[in-house]
Amino acid sequence: MYDVIIVGAGPAGTCCAKRLADKGFSVKVYDRRREIGSPKRCGEGLSESIIKYIGEIPERCIAKRIKGSRIYAPNGKSVDAMLEYGGYVLERKVFDKWLAEEAIKAGAEIQSDSFIEELIEEDGKFVGVKGEFVGDKFEERAKVVVCATGAESSLRKQALGIVSKTELIDSCLQYEMSGIDIDPDFIHIYLGNEISPRGYVWVFPKGKDRANVGVGIVPGEKTAKHYLNSFIANHPELKKGSIIEVNGGCIPVGGMQENMVADGLIVCGEAAHQVNPIHGGGIKEAVISGVLAADVISDCLKKGDVSNKALMVFNKMWWEERGYLMRNVERLREVMEKLSDEDLNNLADALDPKDIIEFTRGSKLSILAKVLMRKPKLVKLAKHLL
């Protein structure tokens, strides 16, 4: 028996594992992928503020350092929103493996190609997992189980009835492209209802002529592939390039959970919809969630109480640390998706680029509300931000 079993070796799972192992607890991590970090499922962007939680990131994990975001309105006008400390476009496959290696060095055990079929529940308490490793069935038990599986696993439904609502899921497709022309010092964000309804098109540079080019949209009659291919076809600097990798999937853009615990169990990271609702970034939120979960589990194990009531501290900590900010960001997304292209063009002229970064973090939304209130038809939307 282990002190803790973690299902999922993404950033939430491995950061939770390292933190617990550092504190002297026995930890086993299972991941369904044959290779941790592959396939990548995101644009790989991350702000440098993450080092507060994981320390300095090795250079081998970083494809490109960036200065900020260049945001394009539908009319083509762009504004540069600079990051105070800069940011990264990662090599996600290398980054995830590095996090796993750090957890292992701390004393955690990790096993890939392990599909967890079911959580073991006895007398209303979660006590372990049932799974399959390279064709062999197995069972393992622990005092606490952490579900850090991402948003597509059924385990979170078994645990807490968590499901992703269709209207709060964006469909995404991304090509890693080479041989393109870009400004490599910025990530590039393109807004517009015609090119990406509710979402945006992104170009995240991984070098002077290589980038992740993707789109996230609300599912509808036209697919993410349609919008992405159309965008590339209309941008000669991208059309000239070659596609060297294709990634796709779905991302939750809201629906954060009020409760993420049960007797002997915590759900964290994307599995609990802990994703930034405006841009879909999940790495930072996953890391913070995993660290908070580890701290709560550590305290509970030391006290010998891993009941629902004891683990409930995680809910309070996460909501105070990140949840209320993310709820603000969700309200921002709800407003942005109702704006016309003309409204978006006007905002590009009216807003201070520094404030745009704060909006995406859930802060200073009153500034945006005041700008929207200049148009009588947008007053109701503006009040949604207050």
TORSE-678298 format. One record per residue: x, y, z of N, C-alpha, C in turn; residue in three letters. Coordinates in steps of 0.02 Angstrom, whole numbers, plus 50000, padded with zeros to 5 digits. Layout:
N
XYZXYZXYZALA/...
***
This chain:
386
500424994050000500005000050000500445006350000MET/500235011149960500575017649957500195022650000TYR/500545028050018500185033550050499715036850000ASP/499965037849938499565041349888499665038049820VAL/499115036949785499125035049714498865040949674ILE/499225042749622499025048149577498895045349508ILE/498315046749480498145044449413498235050349366VAL/498745049949323498895055349276499575058449290GLY/500015058249240500685061049248500785067349207ALA/500245071349202500325078049175500595082549230GLY/500615089149218500895093749268500565093449336PRO/499905092549339499575092149404499805086049442ALA/499825080249408500005074049441500725073849463GLY/501185075849420501895075349437502105080549489THR/501815086549485501975091649536501705089649604CYS/501115086649605500835083949667501285078449694CYS/501505073949650501935068349670502595070749699ALA/502915075549666503555077949691503475081149760LYS/502975085249767502865088649831502765083649888ARG/502365078549875502235073449926502855069249940LEU/503215067349887503825063449897504345067449935ALA/504395073949921504855078249958504705078250033ASP/504065077250050503855077250120503905070250151LYS/504155065450112504285058850140503745053650131GLY/503235055150091502685050450080502825045850021PHE/502565039850024502635035149968502095036649916SER/502315037449854501865039649801501955035349739VAL/501405033349709501415029749645500985033549595LYS/501275034849536500915038449483500815033749424VAL/500195033349401500035029449341499825034149285TYR/500065032849224499875036849167499705032149109ASP/499175033749073498945029249020499365029648957ARG/499735035048949500125035948888500745031548889ARG/500945029048831501555025148827502165029348839ARG/502125035648820502685040348830502415046548864GLU/502665048048923502425053948959502595060248919ILE/502095064548912502175070648874501985070248801GLY/501845064148777501685063248707501015059448700SER/500585061648655500645067548612500505073948652PRO/500785079448629500645085848662499925087748647LYS/499625091448694498925093148686498795100648692ARG/499315104748685499205111848696499695115948654CYS/499595122548655500025127048618500715127748648GLY/500805125448710501455125148743501695131848771GLU/501245136748776501425143248803501375143348879GLY/501825147148911501835147548984502195153849006LEU/501925157349055502255163449080502795161549130SER/503285165949137503855164449180503675164449254GLU/503075166849271502865166749342502815159649369SER/502815154749326502755147749348503345145549390ILE/503915148949384504505146649421504415147149496ILE/503935151149518503775151549590503575144749617LYS/503285140449573503015134049595503475128149577TYR/503855128749522504245122949500504995124349495ILE/505195130449509505905132149503506095133649430GLY/506735134649419506975136249352506865130449304GLU/506615131949245506485126949195507125125849154ILE/507355119749145507965118549106507885121049034PRO/508435123349006508415126048938508175120848887GLU/508305114448900508105109348852507345108948846ARG/506985111548895506245111348894505955117348858CYS/506365122248841506125128648814506295129048739ILE/505775129448698505895130348626506055137548610ALA/505705142248643505805149348628505575153548687LYS/505975158548706505775163448755505405169048718ARG/504875171548749504475176748717504405182848762ILE/504255188548731504195194848767503475196248789LYS/502995193548751502295194948766501845192348711GLY/501245195248708500745193148659500595198848610SER/500565197148546500335201948495499625199748477ARG/499155204148492498445202448484498165206348425ILE/497845202648380497595205548318496835206048320TYR/496575212048310495855213048303495635210448234ALA/494975209648225494735207248160494945211548101PRO/495035218048112495235222448056495975222348043ASN/496355218348079497065217548068497505221848114GLY/497195226648148497585230748195497845226348251LYS/498465227548272498755223448326498985227748383SER/498985224848443499255228048502499725223048535VAL/500275225648563500755221348597500655221748672ASP/500475216248702500385215748775501005212348803ALA/501435216248836502075213648859501995210148927MET/502355204648935502385201048999502955203949040LEU/502825205549102503325208849144503965204749149GLU/503885198249156504475193949163504575189349102TYR/504205190649049504275186448990503915179848997GLY/504035175448949503705168948950504065164048905GLY/503765158148898504075152948859503575149848811TYR/503835147248756503495141948719503905135648731VAL/503605130748761503955124848784504035119548730LEU/504475114948742504455108348709504095103948759GLU/503435103448751503015100448803503205093248819ARG/503405089548768503595082548780504195082148827LYS/504665086648818505265086848860505085089448929VAL/504675094648931504475097748994504105092849040PHE/503625089249013503245084449053503695078849080ASP/504175076749039504645071649062505095074349117LYS/505295080649110505705083749162505335083849229TRP/504695085949227504295085949289504245078949318LEU/504165073949275504135067049298504795064849330ALA/505345066749297506005064949323506135068249391GLU/505905074349400505985077849464505585074249519GLU/504995071849501504595068049550504945061549569ALA/505235058249520505585051949532506195053149576ILE/506575058349562507155060049603506965061149676LYS/506355063949685506125065249753505905058949789ALA/505795053449751505605047149781504965044149757GLY/504605047649712503985044949685504125039549634ALA/503645035049624503685029949571503185031749517GLU/503395030949454502955032549398502945026649349ILE/502345025049326502275019549278501815021749221GLN/502105021949161501715023849102501355017749073SER/500975018949019500595013648985500165009749034ASP/499885013349083499465010249134498775013349132SER/498305009649107497615012149101497225010449164PHE/497025015449200496635014349261495905013949242ILE/495625007949252494935006649231494425008949282GLU/494625008649345494125009649398494465011749463GLU/494135015949500494355017549568494035012549616LEU/494425010049662494165005249712493835009149768ILE/493205007549781492825011049833492555005849881GLU/492675006949945492435002349997492125006450053GLU/491505004750069491135008150123491135015750114ASP/491055017850051491005024950036491665028650034GLY/492225025050039492885028150039493295025349981LYS/493675029749947494115027649893494775025249922PHE/494965019049903495535015849935496055013149885VAL/495945014249820496435011749772496175011949701GLY/496535008349657496355008349586496415001349557VAL/496045000149504496104994149463496314996349393LYS/496804992849365497034994849299497364989249260GLY/497664991249205498004986449161498664989449138GLU/499194985649144499864987749123500134982849071PHE/500194985149010500454981048955500104974248954VAL/499444974448958499044968248952498924964549017GLY/499254966449071499164963049135498734967249182ASP/498214964049210497784967349257498144968149324LYS/497984973549360498274974449426497804978549470PHE/497914978049535497584982249584498114985149630GLU/498014991249651498464994249700498064998649748GLU/498284998849810497905002449861498335008149890ARG/497975013149916498295018949947497825022149997ALA/498115026250040497715029950088497315035550055LYS/497615038450001497285043749964497395042549889VAL/496885043849849496935043549776496835050549748VAL/497275052549703497215058949668497045057649595VAL/496495060549573496285059949503496525066249466CYS/497055065449427497345071049388497375068949315ALA/496825066349290496805062949226496695067349166THR/496505073649177496285077649121495535077249114GLY/495265080749065494545081649059494195076049021ALA/494555071248994494245066248952494165059448986GLU/494375058949049494335052549084493655051749118SER/493425045549121492795043949155492885043149230SER/493505042949254493625041749326493345047449368LEU/493395053549344493135059149382492375058949389ARG/492045055849340491325054949344491165049749397LYS/491555044249398491455039149449491565042049519GLN/492065046349524492255048949589491765054149616ALA/491615059149574491215064749598490655066749551LEU/490535062749499490005064449452490185070349407GLY/490835071749400491045077449359491005075649285ILE/490645079649247490615078949175490705085849144VAL/490945085949083491045092349047490425093849006SER/490125099649018489535101748980489755103648909LYS/489355101548862489515102748791489635110048777THR/489225114348807489275121548793489895124648825GLU/490235120948868490835123548900491465119748877LEU/491425117148817491995113648787492165116948720ILE/492795118448709493015120948644493385115348607ASP/493275115148542493615110348499494245113548471SER/494805110048476495445112948456495815108548406CYS/496175111748362496625108248316497245112548307LEU/497815109248305498445112848300498925109248253GLN/499275113048212499825110548171500475113548197TYR/500975109348206501645112148214501915112948143GLU/502115119148126502305120748058503025123248056MET/503365121648002504055123847992504105127247924SER/504585131747916504665135247853504185141047845GLY/503985144247901503505149847899503875156247918ILE/503545161947906503815168447924503415171247983ASP/503755172548040503415175248099503905179848137ILE/503625184048180504035187548229504105182748288ASP/504695180048300504765174748350504775177248422PRO/504735183848433504785186448501504095186948535ASP/503565185648498502885186148526502475179948508PHE/502015178248553501485173748532500955178048498ILE/500645175448447500185179248406499475176548415HIS/499005181048433498315179248447497865183048399ILE/497455179448361497015182448312496285181548334TYR/495925187148340495225186948361494765188448303LEU/494155185748307493655187148255493145181648251GLY/492515183648244491975178648241491985174648176ASN/492285177448124492315173848061492875168648060GLU/493415170148094493985165548091493985160448148ILE/493635162048204493645157448261493085159248310SER/492475157048297491915158748341492035156548413PRO/491985161248458492095160848531492825160148550ARG/493235157448507493935156248525494405161148491GLY/494975158448468495465162548435495935157948395TYR/496315160948350496845157448315497505159448348VAL/497945154648358498585156348389499175154148345TRP/499705157848350500345156048321500865156948376VAL/501115151348401501595151448457502285149348429PHE/502745154048424503395152548392503825147748433PRO/504135143148397504615138548428505315139548399LYS/505385144848361506015146548328505865151948277GLY/506365153848238506265159348191505805157548133LYS/505745151048117505315149148061504885143048078ASP/504765141848143504375136048165503895138248220ARG/503285135648218502785137748268502215132748273ALA/501875132948330501235129548337500695134248311ASN/500315132048263499775136048233499125132348245VAL/498675135448283498075131748301497465136248308GLY/496895132848320496265136448329495855132848382VAL/495495136748421495005134048468494335137348454GLY/493805133448447493155136148429492605132748470ILE/492035136048474491445132648501491205127748447VAL/491085121448465490865116648414490235118848378PRO/490225118048312489645120048272489635116248207GLY/489325119148157489255115848093489935114948060GLU/490375119848067491035119448037491545117248089LYS/492015113248067492495110248113493095114848126THR/493465113048177494095116748191494565116248131ALA/494575110548098494995109648039494815114647985LYS/494165115747974493945120547924494215127547939HIS/494135129648002494365136448020495125137048017TYR/495475131948039496205132348039496475132447967LEU/496225127947926496455127747856496295134247819ASN/495705137047833495515143347800495975148947822SER/496135149147886496575154447911497265153947878PHE/497535147947877498205147047848498205148847774ILE/497675146847739497625148247667497625155747652ALA/497375159747700497325166947690497925170747719ASN/498425167147742499025170347769499635167447735HIS/499885170847684500445168147644501065166347686PRO/501175169947741501755168547782501705161747817GLU/501085159147822500975152447850500875147247795LEU/500525149247743500355144647688500975141647657LYS/501525145247657502145142847626502475137247666LYS/502255136247729502585131547773502355124347765GLY/502675119947803502505112847803502255110747872SER/501815105947873501535103347936501945097347958ILE/502255097848017502685092448040502385088648100ILE/501825091148126501485087548180500765090148184GLU/500305085748201499595087548207499355085348277VAL/499025090048312498735088548377498025091048381ASN/497605087548416496915089748423496625087448489GLY/496055090348506495725088448568495195093448588GLY/494945092648648494435097148676494685100148741CYS/494495106348754494725109948813494115112748850ILE/494065111548916493535114848954493675122248961PRO/493175126448952493265133648958492795136549011VAL/492685132749063492255134949118492015128849157GLY/491555130249203491265124749242491715122449298GLY/492105127149329492515125249387492085122149441MET/492365117249475491975113249523491995116349593GLN/491405116649624491375118949694491695113849740GLU/491565107449726491835102149769492275097549727ASN/492875096149752493355091949716493635086349760MET/493275084749814493535079649860492985074849881VAL/493205068949903492775063949934493195060349986ALA/492915055550020493305051750068493875048150033ASP/494495050150049495075046850020495245049049949GLY/494965054749926495065056549855495065064049844LEU/495505066349798495505073149773495535072949697ILE/495145077249665495175078149592495495085049580VAL/495995085349536496335091749525496545092549453CYS/496745098749436496955100249368496375100549319GLY/496515098849257496005099249205495415094549218GLU/495535089249255494985084749273494445088349312ALA/494645093649349494165097649387494015104249351ALA/494155104549285494045110449243494455116449267HIS/495035115149295495465120549317495915122849259GLN/495595126449214495905129049153495705136349146VAL/496155140549121495975147549110495445147949055ASN/494845150549071494285150249024494355154748963PRO/494795159748965494835164348908495325161948856ILE/495875158848876496365156648826496485149048829HIS/496175145548875496225138248876496875135648904GLY/497315140048930497945137848958497835133949022GLY/498145128049026498035123849084498645121949124GLY/499245123249097499855120949130499935124249199ILE/499905130849201499995134349264499465132349314LYS/498835132049292498295130249338498385123149364GLU/498625118649322498735111749343499295111349395ALA/499835114949384500395114949431500165117449499VAL/499825123149500499605126049564499125121249599ILE/498665118449561498185113749590498525107649620SER/499015104949584499375099049609499765100549672GLY/500075106449676500445108349736499985109349795VAL/499415112749784498935113749838498665107049863LEU/498505102549816498245095949835498755092249878ALA/499385092649859499915089249898499955091949969ALA/499915098449976499965101450043499385099250087ASP/498785098950059498205096850098498265089450116VAL/498455085350068498525078150080499055076850134ILE/499605080450130500135079650180499875080950250SER/499525086450259499255088150325498765082750349ASP/498345080350303497835075350321498165068750340CYS/498675066650303499015060350318499375060750386LEU/499665066450400500005067350464499515066850522LYS/498905069150511498385068950564498005062350564LYS/498125058150512497785051750508497055052350490GLY/496875057650456496175058850438496135060950365ASP/495905056450321495835058050250495105057750229VAL/494685059650275493965059850262493795065550216SER/493195065350190492945070750148492995077450185ASN/492805077450249492815083550288493515086350295LYS/494005081950306494695084150314494985086750248ALA/494855083150193495115085050128494765091150099LEU/494195092950127493805098650103494215105150105MET/494745105250145495185111150146495445112850076VAL/495525107750035495765108849966495295113349928PHE/494645112249935494155116549900494265123849919ASN/494305125149984494385131950009495035135049983LYS/495575131249988496225133849967496235135449893MET/495965130849851495985132049779495555137949760TRP/494955138449788494525143949769494815150649791TRP/495135150849849495435157149870496055158949830GLU/496445153849812497065155049774496935156449701GLU/496495152549669496395153049597495665153449574ARG/495225150249610494545149349586494165155749572GLY/494185160449619493805166649609494085170749552TYR/494745170649543495035173949485494815170649420LEU/494815163949419494605160349359493865161349344MET/493465162249397492755163749386492685170649354ARG/493105175349374493105181949340493285181149267ASN/493775176949253493985175849183493425172449144VAL/493055168049177492485164849143491955170149124GLU/491835174849168491365180249152491635184449095ARG/492285185549093492595189049037492465185348972LEU/492565178748972492435174848911491705175448890ARG/491255175148938490545175648921490365182248888GLU/490715187548908490605194048876490935194248807VAL/491555192048803491925192448740491585188648685MET/491285182948700490975178848647490345182048619GLU/490095187148653489485190648629489645196948591LYS/490285198748587490475204848552490535203748477LEU/490335208748439490405208448366491115210048347SER/491295208748284491965210548261492075218048266ASP/491555221948254491625229248262491795231148334GLU/491465227748381491605229048452492325227348468ASP/492565221748442493255219648454493755224648425LEU/493595227248365494025232348335494055238548379ASN/493485240648406493465246548448493865245548512ASN/493835239548540494215238148601494965238548588LEU/495175236248530495895236548513496145243748513ALA/495705248448495495895255548495495865258648565ASP/495415256048607495265259448670495665256848730ALA/495895250648728496195247548787496945248448791LEU/497195249048852497905249048865498155241848863ASP/498665240348822498905233348818499085230248885PRO/499335234348932499505231648998498895228849034LYS/498325232149023497715229849056497465223349026ASP/497595222248962497365216148930497645209948965ILE/498285210248982498595204649019498235203549085ILE/498075208949120497735208349184497035205549176GLU/496695207249121496025204449109496055196849106PHE/496555194249071496605187049063496785183449128THR/496985187349178497135184549244496565185449294ARG/496025188549270495435189549312495445195949352GLY/495885200649333495955206949370495765212849325SER/495595218449358495465224949325494895224649275LYS/494415220149285493865219649236493415225749236LEU/493435229749290493035235849292493265240749238SER/493905240549221494165244949167493835243149101ILE/493795236649086493475234449025492735236149026LEU/492415235449084491705237049090491565244349073ALA/492005248849097491915255949083491965257449009LYS/492425254048975492495255048902491875252548866VAL/491625246748886491025244048853490415248548864LEU/490385251748922489805255948939489745262148896MET/490275263548858490235269248813489725268148757ARG/489565261848745489055260148696488435257748732LYS/487875261148724487265259248760487065251948752PRO/487165249148692486955242248680487385237148718LYS/487965239448744488425234848778488405235748854LEU/487965240048879487945241448951487775235148990VAL/487295231248966487095225149001487675220249005LYS/488045219648950488625215248950489155217848999LEU/489255224349000489755227349043489595225849117ALA/488965226049135488775224849204488925217649225LYS/488965213149177489125206149192489845205449218HIS/490255210449205490955210349228491045213149298LEU/490525216349323490585219949387490325215749446LEU/
***
